[in-house]
């Protein structure tokens, strides 16, 4: 079983905390405490970073020009931060095409994971086939159907 309580140290060690903060700010402006609460919420309560790790990271991100701190205490992404995340500045809800690459990388990684799993996947075969059929439609130049939302 995964030890979720060590995730905080992993984020700090690998510098991922900064990217996690940036992704949270991609959705809306937030205060430092709200960022911490959002991290706890997204980890389903398994991890809430300490102020001692979040606030120095926020300061560093401001110094790097990736975020700015507003007068009301909220932080938001700068254009430089949006560029780093591949967010389209004219239409923030639309990501740049590099997100398609990221999506395909993730799909490929998930596929490799499923190929390596030692578990019997019989109960998932219908769903796997359905997802595969959508990829085939995309590869043939047609949009995937939205029948399984």
BELFEN-V593275 format. One record per residue. N is the residue number from 1. PSI is psi as a letter, one per 40 degrees, with the letter a starting at -180 (none if undefined). OMEGA is omega in whole degrees, 0 to 359 (* if undefined). Layout:
n->{N,N}
psi->{PSI,PSI}
omega->{OMEGA,OMEGA}
//
This chain:
n->{1,2,3,4,5,6,7,8,9,10,11,12,13,14,15,16,17,18,19,20,21,22,23,24,25,26,27,28,29,30,31,32,33,34,35,36,37,38,39,40,41,42,43,44,45,46,47,48,49,50,51,52,53,54,55,56,57,58,59,60,61,62,63,64,65,66,67,68,69,70,71,72,73,74,75,76,77,78,79,80,81,82,83,84,85,86,87,88,89,90,91,92,93,94,95,96,97,98,99,100,101,102,103,104,105,106,107,108,109,110,111,112,113,114,115,116,117,118,119,120,121,122,123,124,125,126,127,128,129,130,131,132,133,134,135,136,137,138,139,140,141,142,143,144,145,146,147,148,149}
psi->{i,h,g,d,e,e,d,d,d,d,d,d,d,e,e,d,d,d,d,d,d,d,d,d,e,d,d,i,i,i,i,d,d,d,d,d,d,d,d,d,d,d,e,f,e,d,h,h,i,i,d,e,d,d,d,d,d,d,d,d,d,d,d,e,e,d,i,i,h,i,d,e,e,i,i,i,i,i,d,d,d,d,d,d,e,f,h,h,d,d,g,d,e,h,i,i,d,d,d,d,d,d,d,d,d,d,d,d,d,d,d,d,d,d,d,e,h,e,i,h,e,d,e,e,d,d,d,d,d,d,d,d,d,d,d,d,d,d,d,e,e,i,i,i,i,f,e,g,none}
omega->{182,177,184,182,177,180,181,179,179,180,182,182,187,179,182,180,181,180,177,178,180,180,177,180,177,182,181,177,180,171,180,181,179,176,178,179,180,178,178,180,182,177,180,176,182,183,171,182,181,175,180,175,183,186,174,178,176,179,179,179,176,180,179,179,181,176,174,176,181,181,181,176,178,176,176,178,170,175,179,177,178,178,181,181,180,180,178,185,181,181,186,179,179,179,178,184,177,177,174,176,180,179,180,176,180,179,179,178,179,178,179,177,181,178,181,185,179,183,176,183,184,183,182,188,179,180,178,178,180,178,178,179,177,177,178,178,179,182,177,177,178,177,175,179,180,187,182,177,*}
//
